């Protein structure tokens, strides 16, 4: 395994992790900002008010995006296992 091959493997793994986590993190961030704006507009200072909507939206997003995420992971695993012979050299 050359250094370039190892670099490509790490790069693809890192990019896949970013692509898979970005939608869930962005939804959580958007909901957090919306709830914070609502709290500021209404002068509500309850800390649990931001936690519950983010938890629900993140959970629903994970359920909704699970088939796509698993497909991406399976394609990466199949590609990786297909190249296993070249890694052993």
DRENLO-752455 format. One line per field, with one value per atom (N, C-alpha, C): residue in one letter; chain; x, y, z. Coordinates in pm, 1 decimal, decimal comma, m for minus. Layout:
BEGIN
code: (A; ...)
unit: (A; ...)
px: (X; ...)
py: (Y; ...)
pz: (Z; ...)
END
This chain:
BEGIN
code: (X; X; X; X; X; X; X; X; X; X; X; X; X; X; X; X; X; X; X; X; X; X; X; X; X; X; X; X; X; X; X; X; X; X; X; X; X; X; X; X; X; X; X; X; X; X; X; X; X; X; X; X; X; X; X; X; X; X; X; X; X; X; X; X; X; X; X; X; X; X; X; X; X; X; X; X; X; X; X; X; X; X; X; X; X; X; X; X; X; X; X; X; X; X; X; X; X; X; X; X; X; X; X; X; X; X; X; X; X; X; X; X; X; X; X; X; X; X; X; X; X; X; X; X; X; X; X; X; X; X; X; X; X; X; X; X; X; X; X; X; X; X; X; X; X; X; X; X; X; X; X; X; X; X; X; X; X; X; X; X; X; X; X; X; X; X; X; X; X; X; X; X; X; X; X; X; X; X; X; X; X; X; X; X; X; X; X; X; X; X; X; X; X; X; X; X; X; X; X; X; X; X; X; X; X; X; X; X; X; X; X; X; X; X; X; X; X; X; X; X; X; X; X; X; X; X; X; X; X; X; X; X; X; X; X; X; X; X; X; X; X; X; X; X; X; X; X; X; X; X; X; X; X; X; X; X; X; X; X; X; X; X; X; X; X; X; X)
unit: (A; A; A; A; A; A; A; A; A; A; A; A; A; A; A; A; A; A; A; A; A; A; A; A; A; A; A; A; A; A; A; A; A; A; A; A; A; A; A; A; A; A; A; A; A; A; A; A; A; A; A; A; A; A; A; A; A; A; A; A; A; A; A; A; A; A; A; A; A; A; A; A; A; A; A; A; A; A; A; A; A; A; A; A; A; A; A; A; A; A; A; A; A; A; A; A; A; A; A; A; A; A; A; A; A; A; A; A; A; A; A; A; A; A; A; A; A; A; A; A; A; A; A; A; A; A; A; A; A; A; A; A; A; A; A; A; A; A; A; A; A; A; A; A; A; A; A; A; A; A; A; A; A; A; A; A; A; A; A; A; A; A; A; A; A; A; A; A; A; A; A; A; A; A; A; A; A; A; A; A; A; A; A; A; A; A; A; A; A; A; A; A; A; A; A; A; A; A; A; A; A; A; A; A; A; A; A; A; A; A; A; A; A; A; A; A; A; A; A; A; A; A; A; A; A; A; A; A; A; A; A; A; A; A; A; A; A; A; A; A; A; A; A; A; A; A; A; A; A; A; A; A; A; A; A; A; A; A; A; A; A; A; A; A; A; A; A)
px: (84,9; 0,0; 89,3; 69,4; 150,6; 91,4; 169,1; 121,7; 4,4; 9,5; m99,3; m229,4; m220,7; m339,9; m398,2; m311,5; m356,4; m419,5; m358,9; m413,7; m553,0; m569,1; m698,9; m803,7; m763,4; m856,1; m903,2; m810,5; m848,0; m933,6; m900,8; m977,4; m1120,9; m1138,5; m1273,2; m1352,0; m1285,2; m1352,2; m1396,3; m1310,7; m1343,1; m1457,5; m1452,4; m1558,0; m1691,7; m1689,9; m1813,7; m1872,2; m1787,1; m1837,8; m1896,0; m1835,4; m1891,1; m2025,2; m2032,6; m2156,2; m2269,5; m2238,9; m2343,7; m2389,7; m2300,2; m2338,4; m2391,6; m2359,5; m2397,3; m2547,9; m2632,5; m2776,0; m2834,9; m2793,8; m2847,5; m2797,7; m2670,3; m2615,3; m2676,1; m2696,5; m2757,0; m2901,0; m2977,2; m3114,7; m3116,9; m3028,7; m3020,9; m2983,9; m2891,2; m2849,6; m2963,2; m3033,6; m3144,0; m3254,2; m3290,0; m3393,4; m3346,7; m3220,7; m3167,2; m3174,8; m3140,5; m3147,1; m3291,8; m3382,0; m3523,4; m3580,5; m3549,0; m3598,8; m3535,5; m3409,2; m3343,6; m3406,4; m3439,6; m3508,0; m3644,5; m3716,1; m3846,0; m3830,7; m3729,1; m3706,2; m3672,0; m3593,7; m3557,1; m3678,4; m3761,1; m3878,5; m3981,3; m3991,9; m4093,5; m4036,4; m3906,3; m3837,4; m3853,2; m3861,2; m3865,5; m3722,0; m3685,5; m3548,1; m3540,1; m3625,1; m3625,3; m3519,7; m3426,0; m3315,9; m3360,6; m3459,8; m3503,7; m3584,0; m3624,4; m3702,4; m3620,7; m3491,4; m3408,5; m3373,0; m3366,0; m3321,2; m3424,5; m3549,4; m3653,8; m3679,2; m3696,8; m3715,9; m3595,2; m3473,9; m3354,9; m3346,4; m3381,1; m3379,5; m3480,8; m3601,0; m3704,6; m3668,3; m3625,6; m3591,2; m3471,5; m3372,2; m3254,9; m3293,1; m3376,2; m3421,4; m3501,9; m3593,6; m3673,3; m3587,0; m3489,3; m3399,1; m3316,4; m3272,1; m3195,0; m3279,8; m3405,3; m3495,2; m3522,9; m3548,5; m3581,5; m3462,2; m3342,6; m3222,7; m3150,0; m3196,3; m3126,9; m3109,5; m3210,9; m3187,9; m3078,4; m3078,0; m2975,0; m2837,1; m2829,6; m2702,0; m2648,1; m2734,6; m2691,0; m2647,9; m2716,6; m2676,4; m2537,1; m2511,7; m2379,4; m2271,3; m2300,3; m2202,9; m2178,0; m2284,1; m2267,3; m2187,7; m2213,0; m2135,7; m1988,0; m1960,6; m1821,5; m1756,1; m1829,5; m1774,4; m1748,3; m1839,8; m1820,8; m1698,9; m1686,0; m1569,7; m1440,7; m1443,2; m1325,6; m1286,9; m1384,8; m1356,6; m1312,8; m1360,2; m1316,3; m1171,0; m1122,1; m983,4; m891,7; m943,8; m866,6; m740,8; m749,7; m634,2; m520,5; m554,8; m449,5; m389,7; m466,0; m414,0; m312,1; m326,5; m237,8; m99,0; m85,2; 45,8; 138,8)
py: (m117,3; 0,0; 123,5; 205,7; 326,8; 437,2; 540,0; 653,2; 722,4; 729,6; 793,2; 714,6; 581,5; 498,1; 517,3; 521,7; 544,3; 682,7; 782,1; 917,7; 920,4; 855,6; 851,1; 781,1; 673,5; 600,2; 687,7; 755,8; 845,0; 961,3; 1013,7; 1125,2; 1082,6; 966,5; 917,5; 888,1; 831,3; 802,1; 930,5; 1029,6; 1157,6; 1227,4; 1227,7; 1292,1; 1221,4; 1087,9; 1013,9; 1046,8; 1055,6; 1090,0; 1231,0; 1324,2; 1460,0; 1461,4; 1389,7; 1387,7; 1322,5; 1218,4; 1149,6; 1227,7; 1301,5; 1373,1; 1513,9; 1572,3; 1711,6; 1737,5; 1655,2; 1687,3; 1689,2; 1595,9; 1589,2; 1707,7; 1738,9; 1852,5; 1984,8; 2000,2; 2123,8; 2139,8; 2030,8; 2039,4; 2077,8; 2017,4; 2052,5; 2197,9; 2247,3; 2386,8; 2481,7; 2450,6; 2535,9; 2540,9; 2425,9; 2422,6; 2498,9; 2483,7; 2556,4; 2706,8; 2754,0; 2898,3; 2946,7; 2868,3; 2908,6; 2915,7; 2817,5; 2818,8; 2933,8; 2962,5; 3074,8; 3208,1; 3223,6; 3346,0; 3356,4; 3244,6; 3242,9; 3279,1; 3223,2; 3254,4; 3402,2; 3456,2; 3597,4; 3687,3; 3651,9; 3734,1; 3730,6; 3617,6; 3604,6; 3618,0; 3638,9; 3652,5; 3529,6; 3412,9; 3287,3; 3241,9; 3210,6; 3170,2; 3024,8; 2939,9; 2798,6; 2723,0; 2657,3; 2589,1; 2462,5; 2393,3; 2267,5; 2291,7; 2414,1; 2445,4; 2424,1; 2445,8; 2422,5; 2275,8; 2202,9; 2064,2; 1971,6; 1984,0; 1890,9; 1899,2; 2017,2; 2020,0; 1967,6; 2000,2; 1950,1; 1798,7; 1743,9; 1598,6; 1531,0; 1586,0; 1528,1; 1537,4; 1653,1; 1671,7; 1585,4; 1578,4; 1496,0; 1348,8; 1303,0; 1163,9; 1132,6; 1222,5; 1201,3; 1206,2; 1294,9; 1303,2; 1176,3; 1120,9; 996,8; 881,7; 875,8; 770,8; 791,0; 913,6; 943,3; 922,3; 958,1; 948,1; 814,4; 726,4; 599,2; 516,5; 501,1; 421,7; 479,7; 610,1; 674,4; 658,3; 676,8; 663,7; 521,3; 423,3; 284,2; 248,5; 301,7; 277,5; 333,8; 455,1; 515,4; 433,4; 389,0; 309,3; 174,6; 112,2; m17,0; m2,2; 101,8; 124,3; 146,3; 219,8; 242,9; 113,2; 33,9; m92,5; m189,7; m196,1; m284,1; m239,4; m109,3; m56,5; m87,8; m70,3; m94,8; m242,4; m330,1; m473,5; m520,5; m455,2; m487,7; m451,6; m351,6; m307,7; m371,6; m463,1; m522,7; m592,2; m652,8; m722,0; m624,3; m506,2; m408,2; m349,2; m347,3; m295,2; m390,6; m519,2; m618,8; m617,1; m558,8; m557,1; m456,1)
pz: (0,0; 0,0; 0,0; m97,9; m107,2; m19,9; m1,6; 78,0; 9,7; m122,0; m196,4; m179,9; m184,6; m166,9; m27,6; 71,5; 208,4; 223,1; 160,4; 162,3; 99,1; m15,3; m83,3; 3,3; 69,0; 155,5; 271,3; 336,3; 446,3; 397,0; 280,3; 224,4; 194,7; 132,3; 101,0; 228,1; 328,0; 454,7; 523,8; 526,2; 588,4; 515,5; 383,6; 305,1; 325,0; 330,6; 353,4; 490,4; 591,0; 723,9; 726,6; 654,2; 646,1; 573,8; 462,3; 382,9; 461,3; 538,2; 612,9; 735,7; 797,4; 919,3; 893,3; 780,2; 753,0; 756,1; 691,9; 694,6; 835,3; 918,5; 1054,5; 1136,8; 1124,1; 1198,7; 1153,1; 1023,2; 972,1; 1019,7; 1019,5; 1069,6; 1217,2; 1296,2; 1437,8; 1458,9; 1376,5; 1387,8; 1349,2; 1240,9; 1195,6; 1300,3; 1355,5; 1459,4; 1583,0; 1620,0; 1735,4; 1716,9; 1597,8; 1570,1; 1572,0; 1512,6; 1510,8; 1652,0; 1735,6; 1873,3; 1951,1; 1926,4; 1994,9; 1956,4; 1828,9; 1785,4; 1852,2; 1859,9; 1927,2; 2074,8; 2140,2; 2281,2; 2301,1; 2212,1; 2222,8; 2200,9; 2103,6; 2073,1; 2184,9; 2253,7; 2358,4; 2498,9; 2510,9; 2640,3; 2728,6; 2667,9; 2743,4; 2764,7; 2888,3; 2919,3; 2965,3; 2914,8; 2952,5; 2871,5; 2940,2; 2872,6; 2800,7; 2855,6; 2793,1; 2665,8; 2641,7; 2521,8; 2394,7; 2399,0; 2280,1; 2263,8; 2373,4; 2368,0; 2305,0; 2344,1; 2299,5; 2148,8; 2088,4; 1942,4; 1864,7; 1911,0; 1841,9; 1851,5; 1966,0; 1984,0; 1892,9; 1885,4; 1799,7; 1651,7; 1606,9; 1465,4; 1427,1; 1513,7; 1484,8; 1477,1; 1568,5; 1564,8; 1440,2; 1404,8; 1283,4; 1157,6; 1155,8; 1040,1; 1026,9; 1138,4; 1132,6; 1081,1; 1123,1; 1073,8; 925,7; 885,3; 745,4; 652,7; 698,8; 615,4; 627,6; 714,9; 737,0; 609,5; 523,7; 401,6; 312,4; 295,4; 213,7; 276,8; 408,1; 477,1; 467,3; 486,0; 476,4; 335,4; 235,5; 96,5; 70,7; 118,5; 100,6; 170,4; 292,7; 366,7; 300,4; 249,9; 183,4; 54,7; m22,4; m144,6; m112,5; m7,2; 32,1; 79,1; 157,2; 206,1; 91,5; m4,8; m120,6; m200,7; m220,6; m293,2; m218,0; m86,6; m4,5; m5,1; 8,2; 6,7; m131,4; m235,2; m370,3; m394,0; m323,5; m336,8; m233,0; m153,8; m45,3; m96,0; m211,8; m267,9; m298,5; m345,6; m375,4; m248,1; m139,3; m13,5; 48,3; 22,3; 81,6; 18,0; m96,2; m164,5; m106,2)
END
